[in-house]
Each structure stands twice: as structure tokens, then as C-alpha cells.
Amino acid sequence: MEDDGIVHIERIEERESSFLVWEEHLSGELLSDVCARGLSSQQADAIFTQMLTIIHTLHHLDPPIIHRDLKPENFMLVHGVVILFDFDIAKPYDSACQKRSTIVGTLG
């Protein structure tokens, strides 16, 4: 588990027109399951703050990384720490090519 709240990428393999991404195994609870039980406003604030910090970190890399599938099912709580995973459709941001940051991911 990375200190910055981003899953450790073990390996990336390019295949024809796609990539395979191997991520570290995480043992925790999906944020969607945590939210389904209900959160206090203090818990929600702490989790949301961690999520924003993770996204800020991604967007300030060189080049910035756009996850493209942010949803509660792609965040895991591991010992109280929020971790973002599922980078299968993530792309580096390229300001010259807006098509790279079009909407993709899970419908709804």
C-alpha cells in the first residue's frame, strides 16, 4: 500500500490496443460497502478529504494521471486509510489531445 493512497502498480503490459495492469492485493473494505452502512459527518469528512488528496496527487504528477472511473467501488478502506485502485482505463493527461480525457468508465 502506498502512503499517498494510491494502490501500488506491480506491472503494466501493453497488448495490441490495450494495457494489462497488475496492482498489489489490498485487504480492506470497499468504500461502497462502508457508505451503505452509513457514516457520521465526521467519518464522511475524513474519507472525502483523503479522496480529494489522492485525486490531487494524481493530477499533479508529471504527466498528470486521469483515473476515468472514480466511484466508491474503486476506493478501499484499509485500516482507516482510503486507497484508490482499478487503474485499468487511466490515462496520462495530454492538453493537446482532449480526446484522452473523454468520459469512460462505469455507466451511471
All heavy atoms as an XYZ file, in Angstrom:
859
protein
N       0.850     -1.183      0.000
C       0.000      0.000      0.000
C       0.893      1.243      0.000
O       1.817      1.338      0.776
C      -0.904     -0.029      1.220
C      -1.745      1.194      1.396
S      -2.914      1.138      2.769
C      -2.085      0.234      4.020
N       0.587      2.160     -0.869
C       1.358      3.388     -0.970
C       0.897      4.395      0.091
O      -0.271      4.442      0.460
C       1.191      4.004     -2.359
C       1.711      3.128     -3.472
C       3.211      2.998     -3.491
O       3.914      3.950     -3.122
O       3.687      1.929     -3.883
N       1.824      5.207      0.559
C       1.495      6.213      1.567
C       0.583      7.295      1.019
O      -0.084      7.982      1.777
C       2.773      6.862      2.112
C       3.589      5.883      2.943
O       3.006      4.924      3.473
O       4.808      6.082      3.049
N       0.550      7.469     -0.303
C      -0.240      8.542     -0.896
C      -1.681      8.140     -1.201
O      -2.422      8.895     -1.798
C       0.434      9.072     -2.163
C       0.716      7.983     -3.191
O       0.186      6.862     -3.048
O       1.463      8.255     -4.133
N      -2.094      6.929     -0.798
C      -3.464      6.496     -1.020
C      -3.721      5.914     -2.391
O      -4.867      5.770     -2.803
N      -2.663      5.584     -3.104
C      -2.790      5.018     -4.446
C      -2.212      3.614     -4.428
O      -1.103      3.406     -3.942
C      -2.063      5.909     -5.478
C      -2.668      7.318     -5.464
C      -2.128      5.290     -6.866
C      -1.848      8.352     -6.193
N      -2.971      2.672     -4.959
C      -2.509      1.286     -4.985
C      -1.170      1.199     -5.715
O      -0.910      1.936     -6.660
C      -3.571      0.370     -5.653
C      -3.696      0.648     -7.137
C      -3.280     -1.088     -5.395
N      -0.324      0.287     -5.262
C       0.966      0.079     -5.915
C       0.746     -0.716     -7.197
O       0.122     -1.769     -7.192
C       1.917     -0.670     -4.982
C       3.228     -0.991     -5.603
N       4.194     -0.038     -5.843
C       3.731     -2.153     -6.062
C       5.226     -0.608     -6.413
N       4.980     -1.892     -6.563
N       1.251     -0.187     -8.302
C       1.163     -0.873     -9.594
C       2.363     -1.809     -9.702
O       3.508     -1.365     -9.677
C       1.152      0.131    -10.774
C       0.038      1.171    -10.605
C       1.064     -0.598    -12.111
C      -1.346      0.654    -10.682
N       2.088     -3.096     -9.804
C       3.151     -4.096     -9.888
C       3.760     -4.159    -11.285
O       4.965     -4.275    -11.442
C       2.611     -5.485     -9.519
C       2.011     -5.568     -8.129
C       3.036     -5.568     -7.026
O       4.210     -5.878     -7.291
O       2.659     -5.248     -5.885
N       2.901     -4.112    -12.306
C       3.383     -4.275    -13.669
C       2.321     -3.756    -14.639
O       1.131     -3.863    -14.386
C       3.644     -5.758    -13.919
C       4.286     -6.067    -15.259
C       4.715     -7.510    -15.339
N       3.573     -8.301    -15.787
C       3.485     -9.620    -15.658
N       4.420    -10.289    -15.057
N       2.440    -10.263    -16.107
N       2.776     -3.228    -15.768
C       1.887     -2.809    -16.857
C       2.398     -3.482    -18.122
O       3.583     -3.430    -18.426
C       1.868     -1.284    -17.032
C       1.385     -0.599    -15.756
C       0.996     -0.890    -18.221
C       1.493      0.906    -15.786
N       1.474     -4.095    -18.838
C       1.836     -4.791    -20.070
C       0.948     -4.285    -21.205
O      -0.271     -4.243    -21.069
C       1.628     -6.290    -19.870
C       2.108     -7.149    -21.003
C       1.961     -8.622    -20.660
O       2.406     -9.048    -19.578
O       1.379     -9.339    -21.496
N       1.579     -3.892    -22.296
C       0.820     -3.406    -23.449
C       0.478     -4.580    -24.355
O       1.316     -5.407    -24.671
C       1.629     -2.367    -24.217
C       0.836     -1.668    -25.285
C       1.584     -0.497    -25.900
O       2.719     -0.213    -25.482
O       1.010      0.115    -26.802
N      -0.787     -4.646    -24.751
C      -1.269     -5.693    -25.657
C      -2.065     -5.043    -26.776
O      -3.109     -4.467    -26.532
C      -2.191     -6.667    -24.917
C      -1.538     -7.392    -23.776
C      -1.472     -8.862    -24.097
N      -0.759     -9.583    -23.076
C      -1.275    -10.562    -22.371
N      -2.507    -10.933    -22.565
N      -0.536    -11.180    -21.470
N      -1.587     -5.115    -27.994
C      -2.238     -4.539    -29.168
C      -2.787     -3.152    -28.863
O      -2.036     -2.209    -28.793
C      -3.306     -5.487    -29.704
C      -2.733     -6.787    -30.230
C      -3.802     -7.748    -30.700
O      -4.925     -7.309    -30.980
O      -3.486     -8.941    -30.778
N      -4.079     -3.025    -28.631
C      -4.667     -1.700    -28.400
C      -5.098     -1.494    -26.946
O      -5.906     -0.625    -26.654
C      -5.873     -1.511    -29.324
O      -6.863     -2.466    -29.016
N      -4.563     -2.304    -26.031
C      -4.949     -2.157    -24.624
C      -3.754     -2.420    -23.710
O      -2.676     -2.780    -24.160
C      -6.092     -3.126    -24.300
O      -5.646     -4.461    -24.419
N      -3.983     -2.230    -22.433
C      -2.964     -2.465    -21.429
C      -3.521     -3.419    -20.381
O      -4.719     -3.412    -20.085
C      -2.588     -1.155    -20.713
C      -1.832     -0.200    -21.574
C      -2.481      0.769    -22.303
C      -0.448     -0.269    -21.629
C      -1.781      1.657    -23.098
C       0.269      0.618    -22.413
C      -0.393      1.578    -23.145
N      -2.657     -4.222    -19.799
C      -2.988     -5.023    -18.621
C      -2.248     -4.400    -17.451
O      -1.049     -4.113    -17.548
C      -2.558     -6.475    -18.800
C      -3.273     -7.261    -19.887
C      -2.640     -8.641    -20.023
C      -4.751     -7.391    -19.573
N      -2.962     -4.187    -16.351
C      -2.370     -3.544    -15.185
C      -2.472     -4.498    -14.003
O      -3.566     -4.931    -13.646
C      -3.093     -2.213    -14.856
C      -2.474     -1.554    -13.641
C      -3.081     -1.278    -16.060
N      -1.322     -4.829    -13.406
C      -1.293     -5.664    -12.208
C      -1.087     -4.747    -11.012
O      -0.107     -4.006    -10.951
C      -0.154     -6.676    -12.270
C      -0.437     -7.853    -13.127
C      -0.937     -9.055    -12.721
C      -0.243     -7.974    -14.534
N      -1.062     -9.904    -13.793
C      -0.633     -9.271    -14.921
C       0.230     -7.102    -15.522
C      -0.576     -9.707    -16.234
C       0.287     -7.535    -16.827
C      -0.109     -8.829    -17.165
N      -2.028     -4.816    -10.070
C      -1.967     -3.979     -8.874
C      -1.737     -4.865     -7.656
O      -2.072     -6.042     -7.660
C      -3.277     -3.215     -8.706
C      -3.588     -2.305     -9.876
C      -4.975     -1.679     -9.817
O      -5.783     -2.048     -8.940
O      -5.246     -0.819    -10.662
N      -1.186     -4.265     -6.595
C      -0.988     -5.011     -5.359
C      -2.331     -5.493     -4.819
O      -3.375     -4.881     -5.083
C      -0.289     -4.153     -4.312
C      -1.206     -3.112     -3.676
C      -0.551     -2.313     -2.582
O      -0.086     -2.907     -1.597
O      -0.509     -1.083     -2.725
N      -2.320     -6.578     -4.071
C      -3.538     -7.086     -3.435
C      -3.820     -6.249     -2.191
O      -2.932     -6.030     -1.367
C      -3.368     -8.553     -3.039
C      -4.528     -9.076     -2.263
N      -5.717     -9.412     -2.870
C      -4.695     -9.273     -0.938
C      -6.566     -9.813     -1.943
N      -5.966     -9.739     -0.760
N      -5.045     -5.757     -2.071
C      -5.454     -4.984     -0.909
C      -6.442     -5.797     -0.085
O      -7.333     -6.444     -0.639
C      -6.134     -3.679     -1.335
C      -5.295     -2.677     -2.107
C      -6.162     -1.514     -2.583
C      -4.146     -2.169     -1.253
N      -6.308     -5.751      1.225
C      -7.271     -6.382      2.127
C      -7.925     -5.271      2.933
O      -7.290     -4.655      3.788
C      -6.580     -7.371      3.067
O      -6.097     -8.469      2.341
N      -9.162     -5.022      2.632
C      -9.879     -3.970      3.313
C     -11.346     -4.057      2.958
O     -11.861     -5.130      2.648
N     -12.011     -2.928      2.980
C     -13.443     -2.885      2.702
C     -13.714     -1.822      1.644
O     -13.190     -0.710      1.730
C     -14.194     -2.555      3.992
C     -15.676     -2.686      3.884
C     -16.385     -2.534      5.221
O     -15.755     -2.084      6.201
O     -17.576     -2.861      5.272
N     -14.510     -2.186      0.640
C     -14.873     -1.222     -0.394
C     -15.605     -0.036      0.226
O     -16.447     -0.200      1.117
C     -15.758     -1.866     -1.458
C     -15.123     -2.941     -2.318
C     -16.163     -3.514     -3.290
C     -13.930     -2.397     -3.083
N     -15.307      1.140     -0.283
C     -15.961      2.346      0.221
C     -17.476      2.273      0.007
O     -18.250      2.760      0.837
C     -15.378      3.585     -0.458
C     -15.887      4.919      0.044
C     -15.694      5.062      1.555
C     -15.195      6.050     -0.688
N     -17.904      1.631     -1.063
C     -19.347      1.493     -1.305
C     -20.020      0.714     -0.174
O     -21.134      1.062      0.245
C     -19.596      0.797     -2.646
O     -18.935     -0.448     -2.700
N     -19.356     -0.306      0.360
C     -19.915     -1.079      1.476
C     -19.911     -0.274      2.768
O     -20.857     -0.335      3.558
C     -19.131     -2.387      1.672
C     -19.267     -3.326      0.492
O     -20.268     -3.218     -0.263
O     -18.375     -4.180      0.317
N     -18.859      0.500      2.981
C     -18.771      1.357      4.166
C     -19.898      2.385      4.133
O     -20.597      2.598      5.125
C     -17.393      2.056      4.226
C     -17.349      3.081      5.344
C     -16.278      1.033      4.382
N     -20.111      3.005      2.981
C     -21.157      4.027      2.845
C     -22.555      3.438      2.996
O     -23.449      4.100      3.530
C     -21.033      4.733      1.495
S     -19.564      5.763      1.366
N     -22.743      2.202      2.540
C     -24.056      1.560      2.634
C     -24.494      1.390      4.092
O     -25.685      1.408      4.388
C     -24.033      0.210      1.920
N     -23.534      1.229      4.989
C     -23.857      1.098      6.421
C     -24.156      2.449      7.055
O     -24.726      2.523      8.129
C     -22.698      0.440      7.167
C     -22.540     -1.022      6.888
C     -21.631     -1.690      7.913
N     -20.400     -0.954      8.169
C     -19.274     -1.089      7.472
N     -19.223     -1.925      6.460
N     -18.202     -0.397      7.798
N     -23.708      3.504      6.402
C     -23.920      4.848      6.935
C     -22.678      5.364      7.632
O     -21.941      4.600      8.257
N     -22.456      6.649      7.505
C     -21.290      7.301      8.089
C     -21.724      8.518      8.879
O     -22.689      9.190      8.513
C     -20.336      7.773      6.983
C     -19.712      6.734      6.076
C     -19.056      7.409      4.872
C     -18.684      5.927      6.838
N     -20.991      8.809      9.924
C     -21.212     10.074     10.616
C     -20.643     11.179      9.728
O     -19.845     10.919      8.819
C     -20.494     10.068     11.971
O     -19.085     10.109     11.774
N     -21.022     12.399      9.985
C     -20.490     13.503      9.180
C     -18.982     13.616      9.364
O     -18.255     13.948      8.418
C     -21.186     14.820      9.506
O     -21.025     15.142     10.871
N     -18.486     13.296     10.541
C     -17.044     13.340     10.794
C     -16.319     12.260      9.980
O     -15.277     12.526      9.379
C     -16.764     13.150     12.283
C     -15.308     13.276     12.644
C     -15.069     13.118     14.135
O     -15.954     12.725     14.893
N     -13.855     13.429     14.567
N     -16.862     11.048      9.924
C     -16.270      9.974      9.124
C     -16.300     10.325      7.636
O     -15.311     10.135      6.922
C     -17.008      8.654      9.348
C     -16.819      8.056     10.714
C     -17.784      6.904     10.954
O     -18.966      6.979     10.623
N     -17.268      5.830     11.532
N     -17.443     10.823      7.175
C     -17.582     11.189      5.766
C     -16.583     12.280      5.398
O     -15.956     12.220      4.332
C     -19.010     11.641      5.474
N     -16.407     13.265      6.261
C     -15.467     14.354      6.014
C     -14.034     13.816      5.916
O     -13.289     14.187      4.999
C     -15.569     15.398      7.126
C     -14.660     16.584      6.887
O     -14.729     17.175      5.794
O     -13.868     16.908      7.799
N     -13.652     12.924      6.817
C     -12.297     12.359      6.812
C     -12.048     11.543      5.541
O     -10.985     11.655      4.911
C     -12.081     11.496      8.055
N     -13.029     10.744      5.143
C     -12.890      9.921      3.939
C     -12.833     10.796      2.696
O     -11.979     10.609      1.826
C     -14.034      8.887      3.859
C     -13.825      7.805      4.922
C     -14.135      8.271      2.466
C     -15.004      6.870      5.099
N     -13.728     11.764      2.607
C     -13.778     12.641      1.432
C     -12.485     13.456      1.305
O     -11.964     13.646      0.203
C     -15.004     13.544      1.487
C     -15.302     14.229      0.196
C     -15.642     13.494     -0.936
C     -15.232     15.605      0.090
C     -15.915     14.127     -2.146
C     -15.506     16.246     -1.111
C     -15.838     15.501     -2.231
N     -11.956     13.906      2.429
C     -10.692     14.656      2.414
C      -9.565     13.787      1.868
O      -8.754     14.239      1.049
C     -10.360     15.168      3.827
O     -11.404     16.055      4.254
C      -9.026     15.898      3.854
N      -9.510     12.518      2.297
C      -8.493     11.608      1.769
C      -8.680     11.381      0.268
O      -7.700     11.351     -0.488
C      -8.548     10.259      2.492
C      -8.039     10.302      3.917
C      -8.065      8.916      4.546
O      -7.382      8.014      4.075
N      -8.857      8.764      5.596
N      -9.928     11.235     -0.171
C     -10.194     11.036     -1.601
C      -9.708     12.236     -2.423
O      -9.083     12.070     -3.465
C     -11.691     10.801     -1.829
C     -12.196      9.493     -1.259
S     -13.998      9.364     -1.261
C     -14.334      9.283     -3.011
N     -10.004     13.427     -1.952
C      -9.571     14.633     -2.669
C      -8.052     14.743     -2.713
O      -7.481     15.148     -3.732
C     -10.176     15.881     -2.020
C     -11.681     16.049     -2.197
C     -12.172     17.245     -1.388
C     -12.047     16.188     -3.658
N      -7.390     14.352     -1.636
C      -5.929     14.371     -1.600
C      -5.351     13.402     -2.619
O      -4.377     13.724     -3.322
C      -5.420     14.049     -0.185
O      -5.934     15.028      0.720
C      -3.901     14.034     -0.116
N      -5.943     12.223     -2.734
C      -5.497     11.224     -3.706
C      -5.647     11.777     -5.130
O      -4.719     11.687     -5.940
C      -6.297      9.915     -3.541
C      -5.945      9.244     -2.219
C      -6.073      8.971     -4.727
C      -6.929      8.161     -1.797
N      -6.798     12.337     -5.428
C      -7.048     12.875     -6.766
C      -6.097     14.036     -7.055
O      -5.544     14.148     -8.157
C      -8.529     13.273     -6.917
C      -9.403     12.022     -6.817
C      -8.766     13.999     -8.243
C     -10.856     12.304     -6.547
N      -5.884     14.883     -6.082
C      -4.933     15.992     -6.223
C      -3.540     15.453     -6.560
O      -2.854     15.983     -7.441
C      -4.910     16.817     -4.934
C      -3.971     17.968     -4.980
N      -2.660     17.878     -4.548
C      -4.133     19.234     -5.411
C      -2.075     19.035     -4.711
N      -2.937     19.882     -5.228
N      -3.119     14.409     -5.856
C      -1.810     13.802     -6.117
C      -1.711     13.313     -7.556
O      -0.726     13.593     -8.255
C      -1.554     12.631     -5.142
O      -1.549     13.143     -3.799
C      -0.242     11.932     -5.433
N      -2.728     12.590     -8.024
C      -2.725     12.081     -9.400
C      -2.643     13.201    -10.425
O      -1.919     13.104    -11.409
C      -3.991     11.264     -9.675
C      -4.073      9.878     -9.072
C      -5.444      9.275     -9.353
C      -2.976      8.984     -9.618
N      -3.405     14.253    -10.183
C      -3.486     15.345    -11.146
C      -2.253     16.249    -11.138
O      -2.114     17.088    -12.025
C      -4.753     16.155    -10.909
C      -5.992     15.396    -11.261
N      -7.250     15.936    -11.121
C      -6.181     14.134    -11.739
C      -8.162     15.047    -11.505
N      -7.523     13.945    -11.872
N      -1.378     16.066    -10.146
C      -0.153     16.871    -10.087
C       1.101     16.059    -10.378
O       2.213     16.525    -10.151
C      -0.064     17.594     -8.739
C      -0.990     18.756     -8.671
N      -2.317     18.626     -8.313
C      -0.801     20.055     -8.967
C      -2.899     19.803     -8.378
N      -2.011     20.687     -8.773
N       0.937     14.833    -10.886
C       2.081     14.063    -11.356
C       2.544     14.642    -12.685
O       1.860     15.458    -13.297
C       1.688     12.594    -11.529
C       1.340     11.831    -10.258
C       0.805     10.444    -10.597
C       2.546     11.732     -9.337
N       3.685     14.204    -13.157
C       4.186     14.668    -14.447
C       4.427     13.464    -15.348
O       5.439     12.795    -15.189
C       5.465     15.464    -14.262
C       5.947     16.108    -15.548
O       5.123     16.274    -16.478
O       7.140     16.442    -15.618
N       3.531     13.157    -16.267
C       2.302     13.874    -16.613
C       1.176     13.535    -15.625
O       1.213     12.493    -14.974
C       1.964     13.330    -18.006
C       2.467     11.923    -17.976
C       3.724     11.981    -17.130
N       0.179     14.404    -15.547
C      -0.967     14.116    -14.695
C      -1.671     12.825    -15.142
O      -1.713     12.517    -16.326
C      -1.889     15.326    -14.898
C      -0.989     16.401    -15.407
C       0.065     15.704    -16.210
N      -2.194     12.081    -14.181
C      -2.936     10.861    -14.479
C      -4.423     11.123    -14.247
O      -4.816     11.637    -13.202
C      -2.482      9.688    -13.583
C      -0.997      9.408    -13.773
C      -3.321      8.438    -13.843
C      -0.604      8.971    -15.163
N      -5.233     10.764    -15.238
C      -6.685     10.873    -15.134
C      -7.225      9.455    -14.937
O      -7.059      8.596    -15.802
C      -7.288     11.503    -16.416
C      -6.572     12.814    -16.769
C      -8.795     11.693    -16.274
C      -6.623     13.882    -15.708
N      -7.838      9.194    -13.792
C      -8.303      7.846    -13.440
C      -9.431      7.379    -14.350
O      -9.456      6.247    -14.797
C      -8.749      7.811    -11.974
C      -9.091      6.456    -11.471
N     -10.332      5.888    -11.665
C      -8.359      5.551    -10.788
C     -10.343      4.690    -11.106
N      -9.161      4.459    -10.582
N     -10.409      8.212    -14.598
C     -11.534      7.994    -15.505
C     -12.586      7.012    -15.014
O     -13.482      6.647    -15.767
C     -11.048      7.593    -16.905
C     -10.103      8.605    -17.498
C      -9.833      8.479    -18.953
N      -9.661      7.132    -19.443
C      -9.691      6.802    -20.723
N      -9.899      7.734    -21.628
N      -9.508      5.575    -21.112
N     -12.511      6.546    -13.793
C     -13.564      5.658    -13.268
C     -13.663      5.792    -11.750
O     -13.674      4.808    -11.022
C     -13.291      4.206    -13.667
C     -14.527      3.315    -13.538
O     -15.654      3.860    -13.462
O     -14.368      2.086    -13.497
N     -13.738      7.048    -11.294
C     -13.849      7.292     -9.856
C     -15.262      6.949     -9.390
O     -16.236      7.501     -9.897
C     -13.528      8.750     -9.527
C     -12.100      9.193     -9.803
C     -11.959     10.690     -9.565
C     -11.116      8.418     -8.949
N     -15.341      6.021     -8.458
C     -16.614      5.618     -7.859
C     -16.299      4.920     -6.545
O     -15.164      4.474     -6.329
C     -17.389      4.692     -8.810
C     -16.648      3.416     -9.162
C     -17.408      2.590    -10.176
C     -16.613      1.335    -10.536
N     -17.299      0.538    -11.540
N     -17.266      4.824     -5.637
C     -16.999      4.199     -4.337
C     -16.456      2.770     -4.430
O     -15.687      2.349     -3.568
C     -18.364      4.230     -3.638
C     -19.079      5.367     -4.269
C     -18.619      5.374     -5.712
N     -16.803      2.046     -5.484
C     -16.328      0.670     -5.643
C     -14.854      0.598     -6.005
O     -14.260     -0.480     -5.971
C     -17.148     -0.060     -6.720
C     -18.584     -0.314     -6.340
C     -19.500      0.891     -6.598
O     -19.030      1.947     -7.101
O     -20.691      0.778     -6.280
N     -14.228      1.730     -6.363
C     -12.810      1.757     -6.708
C     -11.948      2.404     -5.631
O     -10.778      2.717     -5.865
C     -12.591      2.436     -8.060
C     -13.054      1.568     -9.206
O     -13.189      0.356     -9.066
N     -13.324      2.178    -10.337
N     -12.542      2.599     -4.469
C     -11.798      3.045     -3.295
C     -11.957      1.976     -2.228
O     -13.034      1.406     -2.075
C     -12.365      4.366     -2.748
C     -12.049      5.572     -3.578
C     -12.914      5.989     -4.566
C     -10.890      6.307     -3.351
C     -12.645      7.115     -5.324
C     -10.613      7.433     -4.103
C     -11.483      7.840     -5.093
N     -10.891      1.712     -1.493
C     -10.952      0.727     -0.415
C     -10.440      1.374      0.864
O      -9.506      2.184      0.834
C     -10.104     -0.502     -0.764
C     -10.252     -1.622      0.243
S      -9.446     -3.135     -0.300
C     -10.661     -3.736     -1.478
N     -11.069      1.021      1.967
C     -10.621      1.454      3.280
C      -9.768      0.338      3.860
O     -10.251     -0.784      4.051
C     -11.830      1.718      4.174
C     -11.849      3.003      4.983
C     -11.637      4.207      4.104
C     -13.122      3.138      5.765
N      -8.484      0.621      4.094
C      -7.548     -0.349      4.647
C      -7.003      0.246      5.944
O      -6.227      1.204      5.910
C      -6.400     -0.645      3.651
C      -5.435     -1.664      4.237
C      -6.938     -1.126      2.309
N      -7.452     -0.299      7.067
C      -7.038      0.206      8.389
C      -7.268      1.707      8.501
O      -6.403      2.450      8.970
C      -5.576     -0.148      8.681
C      -5.275     -1.600      8.587
N      -5.799     -2.527      9.466
C      -4.531     -2.297      7.701
C      -5.383     -3.733      9.132
N      -4.612     -3.625      8.064
N      -8.423      2.166      8.026
C      -8.789      3.571      8.130
C      -8.195      4.477      7.064
O      -8.460      5.675      7.052
N      -7.394      3.921      6.163
C      -6.768      4.704      5.101
C      -7.486      4.422      3.789
O      -7.715      3.266      3.438
C      -5.265      4.351      4.969
C      -4.629      5.097      3.815
C      -4.534      4.638      6.274
N      -7.842      5.472      3.069
C      -8.515      5.332      1.780
C      -7.459      5.068      0.702
O      -6.461      5.788      0.611
C      -9.318      6.602      1.434
C      -9.945      6.494      0.057
C     -10.392      6.855      2.497
N      -7.693      4.024     -0.107
C      -6.789      3.661     -1.197
C      -7.583      3.613     -2.498
O      -8.634      2.970     -2.564
C      -6.148      2.266     -0.968
C      -5.476      2.178      0.393
C      -5.182      1.931     -2.100
C      -4.273      3.061      0.556
N      -7.089      4.274     -3.533
C      -7.703      4.235     -4.853
C      -7.047      3.129     -5.664
O      -5.824      3.008     -5.681
C      -7.512      5.581     -5.565
C      -8.004      5.678     -7.011
C      -9.517      5.458     -7.106
C      -7.620      7.032     -7.601
N      -7.854      2.319     -6.344
C      -7.334      1.253     -7.194
C      -8.114      1.215     -8.497
O      -8.887      2.111     -8.782
C      -7.369     -0.103     -6.465
C      -8.752     -0.582     -6.107
C      -9.397     -1.497     -6.910
C      -9.395     -0.122     -4.970
C     -10.675     -1.948     -6.598
C     -10.669     -0.566     -4.643
C     -11.302     -1.480     -5.460
N      -7.906      0.197     -9.307
C      -8.550     -0.012    -10.605
C      -8.145      1.077    -11.605
O      -8.944      1.899    -12.022
C     -10.061     -0.103    -10.476
C     -10.713     -0.633    -11.757
O      -9.981     -0.978    -12.710
O     -11.949     -0.684    -11.823
N      -6.891      1.023    -12.004
C      -6.339      1.975    -12.961
C      -6.375      1.436    -14.388
O      -5.643      1.903    -15.253
C      -4.899      2.337    -12.568
C      -4.841      3.335    -11.447
C      -5.000      2.937    -10.135
C      -4.630      4.674    -11.719
C      -4.949      3.855     -9.102
C      -4.578      5.599    -10.694
C      -4.744      5.193     -9.380
N      -7.255      0.470    -14.650
C      -7.285     -0.186    -15.957
C      -7.555      0.778    -17.124
O      -7.061      0.565    -18.214
C      -8.324     -1.301    -15.975
C      -7.955     -2.439    -15.043
O      -6.779     -2.520    -14.622
O      -8.835     -3.250    -14.725
N      -8.357      1.808    -16.912
C      -8.657      2.728    -18.012
C      -8.052      4.118    -17.787
O      -8.370      5.062    -18.506
C     -10.180      2.830    -18.273
C     -10.915      3.359    -17.050
C     -10.733      1.493    -18.731
C     -12.374      3.655    -17.317
N      -7.166      4.229    -16.800
C      -6.500      5.508    -16.532
C      -5.612      5.890    -17.710
O      -5.121      5.033    -18.451
C      -5.670      5.401    -15.260
N      -5.437      7.181    -17.897
C      -4.608      7.700    -18.990
C      -3.808      8.895    -18.481
O      -4.283      9.637    -17.625
C      -5.478      8.198    -20.153
C      -6.298      7.134    -20.825
C      -5.480      6.386    -21.824
C      -6.367      5.398    -22.570
N      -5.676      4.599    -23.501
N      -2.627      9.096    -19.055
C      -1.931     10.353    -18.761
C      -2.673     11.493    -19.455
O      -3.173     11.315    -20.563
C      -0.537     10.147    -19.355
C      -0.681      9.032    -20.326
C      -1.867      8.214    -19.904
N      -2.760     12.629    -18.802
C      -3.436     13.780    -19.382
C      -2.523     14.446    -20.393
O      -1.336     14.662    -20.147
C      -3.826     14.787    -18.301
C      -4.474     16.027    -18.865
C      -5.774     15.975    -19.338
C      -3.780     17.220    -18.947
C      -6.377     17.104    -19.875
C      -4.375     18.354    -19.476
C      -5.677     18.281    -19.938
O      -6.258     19.399    -20.467
N      -3.077     14.764    -21.539
C      -2.350     15.462    -22.598
C      -3.222     16.627    -23.041
O      -4.245     16.423    -23.694
C      -2.067     14.501    -23.753
C      -1.285     15.137    -24.882
O      -1.038     16.366    -24.845
O      -0.922     14.397    -25.807
N      -2.815     17.837    -22.699
C      -3.642     19.003    -23.019
C      -3.811     19.195    -24.518
O      -4.775     19.816    -24.959
C      -3.058     20.267    -22.388
O      -1.758     20.503    -22.903
N      -2.901     18.651    -25.314
C      -3.004     18.770    -26.769
C      -3.993     17.768    -27.349
O      -4.391     17.875    -28.498
C      -1.634     18.566    -27.405
N      -4.403     16.818    -26.558
C      -5.296     15.759    -27.049
C      -6.444     15.574    -26.062
O      -6.417     14.689    -25.219
C      -4.516     14.451    -27.218
S      -5.524     13.114    -27.876
N      -7.455     16.404    -26.153
C      -8.581     16.358    -25.229
C      -9.326     15.031    -25.290
O     -10.002     14.647    -24.354
C      -9.547     17.511    -25.506
C      -8.968     18.858    -25.173
C      -8.684     19.021    -23.694
O      -9.463     18.595    -22.859
N      -7.557     19.617    -23.365
N      -9.207     14.294    -26.396
C      -9.906     13.017    -26.525
C      -9.497     12.036    -25.433
O     -10.281     11.202    -25.011
C      -9.635     12.412    -27.902
C     -10.423     11.160    -28.182
C     -10.153     10.656    -29.586
C     -10.961      9.392    -29.826
N     -10.712      8.840    -31.130
N      -8.284     12.129    -24.925
C      -7.801     11.219    -23.886
C      -8.587     11.358    -22.588
O      -8.580     10.462    -21.769
C      -6.322     11.457    -23.591
C      -5.422     10.979    -24.664
C      -3.991     11.227    -24.225
N      -3.070     10.706    -25.192
C      -2.382      9.591    -25.018
N      -2.517      8.890    -23.932
N      -1.557      9.180    -25.942
N      -9.224     12.480    -22.364
C      -9.947     12.658    -21.117
C     -11.459     12.723    -21.336
O     -12.164     13.352    -20.591
C      -9.436     13.909    -20.377
O      -9.468     15.023    -21.217
N     -11.939     12.026    -22.349
C     -13.379     11.935    -22.547
C     -13.967     11.005    -21.516
O     -13.269     10.246    -20.855
C     -13.719     11.407    -23.970
O     -13.060     10.161    -24.154
C     -13.296     12.394    -25.031
N     -15.271     11.039    -21.387
C     -15.955     10.249    -20.374
C     -15.951      8.772    -20.760
O     -16.379      8.408    -21.848
C     -17.399     10.746    -20.173
C     -17.359     12.205    -19.675
C     -18.149      9.849    -19.202
C     -18.714     12.855    -19.615
N     -15.451      7.943    -19.861
C     -15.467      6.495    -19.996
C     -15.682      5.922    -18.606
O     -15.769      6.653    -17.635
C     -14.142      5.939    -20.600
C     -13.947      6.420    -22.019
C     -12.966      6.275    -19.730
N     -15.742      4.629    -18.498
C     -15.876      4.006    -17.182
C     -17.239      3.422    -16.992
O     -17.966      3.127    -17.957
N     -17.616      3.268    -15.756
C     -18.882      2.644    -15.407
C     -20.044      3.582    -15.700
O     -20.022      4.753    -15.322
C     -18.882      2.290    -13.904
O     -17.719      1.495    -13.654
C     -20.124      1.532    -13.518
N     -21.064      3.088    -16.383
C     -22.248      3.888    -16.665
C     -22.960      4.248    -15.372
O     -23.004      3.460    -14.448
C     -23.197      3.130    -17.595
C     -22.697      2.864    -19.003
C     -23.716      2.008    -19.777
C     -22.451      4.180    -19.732
N     -23.574      5.415    -15.368
C     -24.370      5.812    -14.222
C     -23.541      6.531    -13.228
O     -23.958      7.008    -12.241
